[in-house]
């Protein structure tokens, strides 16, 4: 469990910037620890580590949790009995993260992105002693994330890391068609297999407006989507209010898929037209298409008017790359950062509150309130200045290749280790 939290903190909390008053307050309340960290040798955890990414650990909420639940000192790097500062060794990077990156991703990136000679095999001893720099490579863009001057000089921001399109299809036939398109037949690159014509037809359906993507990824499986039927009612009510069409990805969350199936059966019994296809069903008069498979966002998002999602870094990056406005409803961790950041960049409205997309109560008042908030947010995304800003950022990101840059830096470091 401690390894998992260390990975989460390294990857996610490092995106947040410490408040401007943090150092002054720290020095005032913990003068001995501040002095200790300032004087820490390079191989120990020091003040730069704290200000770079560890500062949230000194928040009051963390302190209460540490002392009351874990029976530790209220502040990290202090003895739980005496309260005096104690040095901690700086781990090169989490073993799990380092092993995964070095033994898998370098080989994967090099073989799939056509970097001859970059496929290098490491043993674990070499991994731990020589590759201590992998935790300083970040997979986001400088165009999006502010990189403050106090970050360590070894930090390298590569640009967003997007996996190859072929990996992102749940259907092997669709993946093969897309791959053949990339290799030559551009017409095939834009098509899906015959089993998924329902999704393709819905996207191309002769309508005035492009569809809106809605996907919450693993939010359901993590316990945040407690009432899938209420969620579907919000979408149906939003469709009644607006002229939109929605594409909903169920992300394999069974309770949501069961609610969709229940809705479809009820609609059929009421003679409302429903169209079943393999892995998809249309609801609410054919204006909501529910899809339980997966297709690459860089294939789907350019065919959408906007993307409604949970604020995961991958979904956010894909929408930025595609140049589509976003509506973000964050639930945990870095999702709140990305939601606020998209608002400040001008490509999304203010973040939706959780109850304004996935209310727990299946009652008319809460459903209508949530639907009105969703429609209001979608109206914001269709403003000309928001769409123009999304395209502007997309154009800037088109000049970046995060994977190529990461591989280049890794190869450069490897050569310097020889």
BELVEN-V152926 format. One record per backbone hydrogen bond with DSSP energy under -1.0 kcal/mol. CO is the residue of the C=O (numbers start at 0). NH is the residue of the N-H. E is the energy in kcal/mol with one decimal. If there is no record, write none. Layout:
co/nh/e
CO/NH/E
CO/NH/E
This chain:
co/nh/e
0/4/-2.3
1/5/-2.1
2/6/-2.2
3/7/-2.5
4/8/-2.7
5/9/-2.3
6/10/-2.5
7/11/-2.6
11/14/-1.8
12/15/-1.9
18/21/-1.9
20/24/-2.4
21/25/-2.7
22/26/-2.6
23/27/-1.6
24/28/-2.5
25/29/-2.9
29/33/-2.6
30/34/-2.3
31/35/-2.3
32/36/-2.7
33/37/-2.2
34/38/-1.7
36/46/-1.6
40/43/-2.0
42/89/-1.9
45/49/-1.6
46/50/-2.7
47/51/-1.7
48/52/-2.2
48/53/-1.7
49/54/-1.5
53/56/-1.9
54/57/-2.0
55/58/-1.8
58/62/-2.2
59/63/-2.4
60/64/-1.9
61/65/-2.9
62/66/-2.4
63/67/-2.7
64/68/-1.5
64/69/-1.6
65/71/-2.8
76/85/-2.5
78/82/-2.1
83/78/-2.8
87/44/-2.8
93/97/-3.1
94/98/-2.8
95/99/-2.1
96/100/-2.5
97/101/-2.8
98/102/-2.3
99/103/-1.2
99/104/-1.5
100/105/-1.8
103/107/-2.8
104/108/-3.6
105/109/-2.3
106/110/-2.3
107/111/-2.3
108/112/-2.4
109/114/-2.5
114/117/-1.8
117/119/-1.2
122/126/-2.3
123/127/-2.3
124/128/-1.7
125/129/-2.6
126/130/-1.5
132/135/-1.7
133/136/-1.4
135/155/-3.2
137/157/-2.5
139/158/-1.9
140/143/-1.2
140/144/-2.7
147/150/-1.6
151/154/-1.7
155/137/-2.6
163/166/-1.2
164/167/-1.7
170/174/-2.0
171/175/-2.3
172/176/-2.2
173/177/-2.5
174/178/-2.4
175/179/-2.3
176/180/-1.6
177/181/-2.1
178/182/-1.8
179/184/-1.6
183/185/-1.3
184/188/-1.0
187/190/-2.0
192/195/-1.8
193/196/-1.0
195/199/-1.6
196/200/-3.2
197/201/-2.1
198/202/-2.1
199/203/-2.0
200/204/-1.0
204/206/-1.6
210/304/-2.9
211/246/-2.8
212/307/-3.3
213/248/-2.4
215/218/-2.4
217/221/-1.3
218/223/-2.0
219/222/-2.0
223/225/-1.1
226/230/-1.8
227/231/-2.3
228/232/-2.1
229/233/-2.1
230/234/-1.9
231/235/-2.6
232/236/-2.6
233/237/-2.4
234/238/-2.0
235/239/-1.6
236/240/-1.8
237/241/-2.3
244/211/-3.2
245/288/-2.7
246/213/-2.9
247/290/-3.1
249/252/-1.9
252/256/-2.1
253/257/-2.8
254/258/-1.8
255/259/-2.3
256/260/-2.4
257/261/-2.3
258/262/-2.4
259/263/-2.5
260/264/-2.2
261/265/-2.2
262/266/-2.5
263/267/-2.1
264/268/-2.0
265/269/-1.1
266/271/-2.5
267/270/-1.4
274/281/-1.0
276/279/-2.1
278/291/-1.8
279/276/-2.9
280/289/-3.1
282/287/-1.9
286/245/-2.7
287/282/-2.9
288/247/-2.8
289/280/-1.8
290/249/-2.3
293/169/-2.5
295/298/-1.3
295/299/-2.1
296/300/-2.9
299/302/-2.0
300/303/-2.2
305/212/-2.5
306/326/-2.4
307/214/-2.4
308/328/-2.4
311/315/-2.6
312/316/-2.4
313/317/-2.3
314/318/-2.1
315/319/-2.2
316/320/-2.7
317/321/-2.1
318/322/-1.1
318/323/-1.9
324/306/-1.8
326/308/-2.3
327/351/-2.5
331/334/-1.9
332/335/-1.4
333/337/-2.4
334/338/-2.2
335/339/-2.2
336/340/-2.8
337/341/-2.5
338/342/-1.5
339/343/-2.4
340/344/-1.9
341/346/-2.1
346/325/-2.7
352/355/-2.0
353/356/-1.8
353/357/-2.8
360/362/-1.4
362/366/-2.4
363/367/-2.7
364/368/-2.1
365/369/-2.2
366/370/-2.5
367/371/-2.5
368/372/-1.9
369/373/-2.3
370/374/-2.6
371/375/-2.3
372/376/-2.1
373/377/-2.4
374/378/-2.5
375/379/-1.6
376/380/-1.5
379/382/-1.6
382/386/-2.2
383/387/-2.2
384/388/-2.0
385/389/-2.2
386/390/-2.0
387/391/-2.2
388/392/-2.3
389/393/-2.1
390/394/-2.2
391/395/-1.5
392/396/-2.4
393/397/-1.5
395/398/-1.2
396/399/-2.1
400/404/-2.4
401/405/-2.4
402/406/-2.7
403/407/-2.4
404/408/-2.4
405/409/-2.4
406/410/-2.8
407/411/-2.2
408/412/-2.3
409/413/-2.5
410/414/-2.3
411/415/-1.6
412/416/-1.2
